[in-house]
């Protein structure tokens, strides 16, 4: 009798172009301060599948290093067979393509039209808060405790974003690049937490985008190594939280997304890094453009949520 846990997940090959597009959108989100790739993964319905597949890859690497009940190689092969490669590979390819082709474009958009860019992303993230709330299982804790979780997470995100206006570091040591990548990649898998904002806080956002745009392979290799290390150490914790404390974890995610809106208010008095957050101020010219883009962004996410809900119910 075949062990069900070792069976390779079956995913329709017809979804490959769509999954690559989803990966492209996740990669673009990670280039934008204040927008989380995890949020886009949630909206497009891939979040838990990606976290699960990443967890199996991490378990395979762990089996090769420390062994297990099945042995080193058999244990690693078992975990790799559990991985949904027909999902993971096109999503990663889409993300890589977005980073390589859109880094300069997105940096220019955020710099040259900041009010319009923030308006668009404000509408998208605000509507995206509905996604983790729709995924909540039955409530088992007092309502006041859940309110505390959401508000606390929102306050933490709001406060930390205020520290993300640090000055850019022109020639960062590679050990610093490694450490920053390890932390920033953790933000990639947490909706509402922007890895780009962490890079801003430590002064590496501009240097990283410049390295991507100029194909600085040395910098990018160290950054990639740090990212893999950080992902391997964090993804299993997140998987465990979603399995054992699902409602609380989703509520915290929703709170982080609400708090991240601090970075996306269109009208800010610029301070520190050109890409970083400034002091929130009352609307000034332009007003109509950012407002319309906020509504457009919200409408796009709403359509995606409805499509995902219908496809899930039909499955």
C-alpha positions, 0 to 999 in steps of 0.5 A: 500500500502506498504511503499517501504522504509520499505521493507527488502532489498533482497540479494541472499543467494548464495552471503553469502560466497563471502560476508564473504570473502570480509569481511575477506579481509577488516579485513585483510586490517585494520591490515596493516598500510597504507592499508585502509579497505575502499579501499578494500570495494570500490574495491570489490563493497560493499562500498556504500551498507555497508555505507547505511546499517550502516547508517540505524543501526545508525538511529535505535539506534537514534530512540530508544533514541530520538524517531521520527515521527514514535515513538521509537520502530516503528521508530527503526524497520523501520530502521532495516528493511531497513538494508541489514542484509544478506550483513552486517552480513557475512561481519562483520563475515568475518572481525572479523574472519580476525582480530582474526586469522590474527593479528599475521600473518600480523604483522609478515609479515610486520615486517619480510619482510617489503619491500615485504609487502609494495611492494604488498600493493603499487601495490594494492592501486595504482591500487585501485585509479581507483575505485573512479574515475570510480564512478564519476558522471558528472562534474559540477565544474571547472576542476582546483577546482577538481585538487585542491581537489585531490592534497590537499587530497593527500598532507594532507594524505602524510603529516599526514603519516609522523607523524605515527612513534610514539613509542609504549605505553606499558600500555595505559589507557583505556580512551585513548584506547576508544578515539583512537578506535573511531577515528580509526574506522572512518578511516575504512570507508574512502578509503585511510585513514588507521586506523592502521596508526592512531593507530601507530601515537598515539602509540597503534598499537602494543598494540592493535595487542598484545591484539587481539593475546592474547585475552585481553577481557578487552582491546578489549571490550573498543576498540569495544565500542569506535569503535561503538561510532565513527562509529555512529557519522561519518557514517551519515556524510559520507552518506550525503556527498556521497548523496549531494556532491558525485563527490567532496567526491569521488575525495577527496577519490582518493586523500587520496589514492594517498597520502597513497602511501607514507606509502607503498614505499617498500624501507624506512629507518626504524624509530620509531615503527617497523611497522611505516613509515620511510624515503623514500630512493632509492631502495636497495636489495631486488628489484626484489621481491617487484617489482614483488609483486607490479605488482601482487598486481596491477594485482589482483586489476585490475581483481577485478575491471573488475569482479565487473564492469561486474557483475554490468553491468549484474545486 
